[in-house]
Amino acid sequence: MFWFGNDGGPLLIASRRALAAWEGGDPSSAGRTITVEWQYDPTGPATDYDRACAIGQPAGVIEIGDSWGVVVTAEGSAGWLGVGMLATVLVQEDSAEGTLRELLHALPETAWKPVAPSAVIDGDGLLLLHAASTLKDVEIRTPSDTEQACIGDAILSPVPADLPATSARWVSCVSSSWTALRPNKRLKLAARVD
């Protein structure tokens, strides 16, 4: 499994279109004012990264321009397990992709709680990146890469280019050692259900 090694800051999941408006840890532009209770750097203006840090649960929705993203504040490394399904875990010996996939597929639907409103997932894919980063500053990596991703990278979700636009509400499930996110609809690709 291709992991994003997190340094402890929040991660962000969003489409490329949404990320065009995300300014990460850079000062806001175009006269935009950001107000938050806590700032990473209190000597400068508040940033989108500060907004991401303000998410008070393991996963929460954040407005990005006229779109949205999901901030993942849970500790641990993160990786895509399938189409739109992300797991963040404290990586251990039993964190193999197959083990995590079996665990998450065995959970009853009642274990999953709403995180984000209905949002379109399409062939443009979703990117996972550190919330301090911006789209223009990251190297987009695919799950087939061999080196672990880190701040300065973005991991493209395995969404095929010919996937029709699908509206789905994001849901999450949290335990003491992992957090998982997925669309509330399981997206069917070929003969496999993710």
N, C-alpha and C positions, 0 to 999 in steps of 0.2 A: 504494500500500500504506500502511496506517495504522500508523505506527511508535510504539513506546514508547521515547522518548529516555532512555536510562539514564545516571545520573550516576556510574556505576562500582560502586554497591552491588549486591548480589544481587537478582534478581527471583524471584518466586514464582508458580507455577501451582497452583491448587487450586479445588475446588468451593466454592460459597457456604456449603454445610453445614460443610465443614472450616474455612473462613475465619472462621466464627463463634467458633471457639476460638483463632484466631491473634491474638496480642497485639503483634506487630510490635516496635517500639522502646519500647513502654510497659512499665513494671515488671509482672512477673507477678502474677496475682491468685489469690485463694482458697488462699493458703498454698503455692502451687506454687514449687518451687525449681529453678532452672536452673543447671547447672554446665557451663562451657566453659573452654577454655584461654586464649582471648583475648576481651576485651570491647571494644566500640566506646567505651564510657564506663566505664573501670575504677573510677570513684568511686561508681557505683551498682550495683544488682543486675543480674545477667545477664538478657538478654531473648531472646525468640524471634528477633529480628533477629540477635543474637549467634550463635544456633544456625545460622541461615542462612549467616552469614559463615564458619562453621566447615566448611561443605561444601568438600571439597578437590579436587573435579573440576569440569569445566565444567557438569555437570548431575548432581544427586543427589536421592534421595528423603529426605523429612523427615516425621517423625510430627507430626500436628496433632490433638490430642485423640485420639479413637478412629479418626481417618481419616489421610490422607496429603496431601502436596503434593510438587511437584518444584521444587527450587531451581535456578536457572540463574545460574551465577557468571561465565559467559563475558562478555567485554567486548563492547560494541557495543549498537546499538539492537535491539529485538525486535518482531516482528509475527506475527500469525496468517496462515498461508498457506492454511489450509483447516480442516476439522473436526479439531480437536485437533492440528494440525501447526503447530509454532512454529519460527521461525528467528530466531536472533540473529546479527547480522552487523555488521561494521564497514562502515557504509553507504558505498558508492562508486557511481560512475555505473552499474556493471553490477549493482546490487542491486535491479533491477526485479522485481516479483512474478513475472512470467512467466519470467524468467531463473532465479530461485531455484527456482521450482516445477519447471522442466525439469531443473535440476541434481539436485534431491533425488529426483525420480521416476526418474532414470536410474541412481541408485546401486543396486548389488546388495544383496540382503537381508543378505549377510554383512558389509556395511559398518556395519550398525546394531547397537549393543550395548545389552543390557538396562540400564535405569536404575531402574525402579520395578516393584514387584510388580503383580499383577493388580488393577485398580481399575475402578470403574464410571464410565463417562461417560454422562450422560443429558441430558435436556432442560433441566436446571437450568444446564447449561453450565459452562465453566471460566473462571476469571478469571486474568488476568496482571496483577500489580501489583508494586510495589517491596516488598521484604521488610520494610522499616521501617514500612510502612503497616498499618492494620487495616481490616477490612471496613466498620466504622462511619464511618471517616474518609475513604474514597475516593469519588470521583465515578465511577460506572460508565459507561464510554464504549463505543460500538460501532464496528466497523471502518469504518462509513460516515461517522464524524466527520471533519472536515477538518483540525483542528489536531492537532499531534503530542501524544501523551499523555506525562505525566511523573509524578514522584513526587506523590502525592495523587490519582492517577487509577488506574483498573483498566480493562483492555480485556476485554470479553466475547468469548469464542470464538464462531465462527459455528456453533453447534450448534442445530439447529432444535428447537423445543419438543416436536414429536411424535416425536423420536428415541427408540426403545425403549432401555432400559438396556442397555449393551453393556460387557462386561468385556474389558479389554485391558491388556496389559503395556506400559509405556512403554519406548521404545528411543531411543537418540541416536546421532548421527554427528557427529564433530568434525573440522574441518580447521584450518589456521592462520588462516583469516579468518572462519569461521562455525561455529556449532553448530546442529544441528537436533534437534527432539524430535517424536515422533509415537507414537500407539498402534501396537502390532505388527500389528494388524488394520487394513487400510484400510477406513474406514467409507464405505459406498455411500449416496449421496444422489442421488435422481433418476437421471439418466443419467451423472452425473459420479463419478469415484472420486478421493477425496482421501487 
